[in-house]
């Protein structure tokens, strides 16, 4: 059995979970490799028996590069597939949408996995809060490893004609998250939002850190010049969060988005099942208090 795990990771936590799932597959004898989707979709995906895809939840959905990657996988009849995601607060429709997209490829779904991942969403940090600090922790990673082992067993079951139980549906979340998901729709980002990112020329030191940290290479920068954004932006806000001079402005800085951010934080703080920590965001750094 050969397997490949495609993943998209901003801070490295998704990669850690992908590595643990790979360990579980290898423990059952699978030849498993990892591939970072920032490098594009590998040409040999269809050469593998099992194909997994993982990502951090982004605006309560899969990140745009992940859905774009699934769309170019082609037909996967005769292959086994699975999805996994991380979420700082709520995953909303993230896992369900990835599973639906994978189902369109014709692959046989083996299962799905989700766990918490430390959220460093700068609008929340500006209010002094971070969620799921320290995750994925050892229990999360052990759960991912066990999931990988289960995927190997499920693949054997599928090959022998057995029935694989469907994963449970995503937990229901407040309708507010569906509204926010719609407000941050990829088509809006590609047509409107990317145009609203700016680097203040008086504060920007032309260091290029925002461009280097952009996961989709959507920021053009040359030494000595102020960076500019392109329609490849996916509204991850990594540029805003990592600028050491806080020179980057973006749509989420607008007052109209403030009530949504404050509602999200209040709602998460009332949830006894969510871990949280006081944090400070200053000059591109998140510090846990």
Phi, psi and omega in degrees: 000131174246145181220151174223136178247116176267134181217154174234123186223136178267317186244000179101349182290322179295323177298320180298319178293319178300319179296321180292320177298319178298322177300318179295318177296317181294327179297336178262014174094004181281145171269102189242133177239162178245147177218128179278121183291350173295341178266010181089179180272126181293149183288340186260020182306315185290353177280353183258148179284322184239132182232120178245153178220134184223157188193161169276144176296134186225110184057038177062030176208173172292147175300148181306318179300333180285313178295325176296320180295316179298323183295335181258008179292334182084193181280134184237028175303139182087356177251158175256143183226155172207162179228153174212154180213161174243152179212136179282317175245275183237144180271350178055237181259015188301306184290321180298319181291322178294319179296319179297317180295320178294324179299327180294340179284345182089001178288158178272118182286130179264330183166184180210151184219143176217146175208169178284148174222139184304124181270127176239052180280114192298326177300325176290320181295327178297334176271001174093016184228142170233150184239150183056047181298140177080002179262149002287134179264187184299325179291320177299316183290325176292322176298321178294320179296317178296323177298317179300317177298319179296326179294324177295316179294319180296323178297318178298320178297316180297320181293330180271005177088010180283169181263132179255123179300140178288142176297153177295152180292161176297144175300145178291142177235167182299142179304338179304324182291328175293323178296316180293323177299319179292322181292337179250030182302143181306323182293328177290321179296318184286339182252332187237301194300321184300332180289346187261001175277135181219151169246121181295116183296338179279336181256331183294130179264005179062033183283336178081007182298321180299319180293320181292329183272351182290123184285348181241012180055040183271000183244121177269134181206138170232149182307129179088359181244154175283135182292156175228154185256160178230174183290356175282357176304140178242014176062038177280340179069016179299324180295316179295323185283335187255354181295119183289345180254001184050043183269347184272131173246151184211170182303329182290350175279347182291146182299330183297333180272347182305313180300324179293315180297315180296322178296316179302314182294315179299317181297316181293323181293334179278352183272113182291347181271357180254128173280149181214162178212146173288133181226163174233132177248119182205129176050047175078014181233138173259125179237124177280129185280000000 
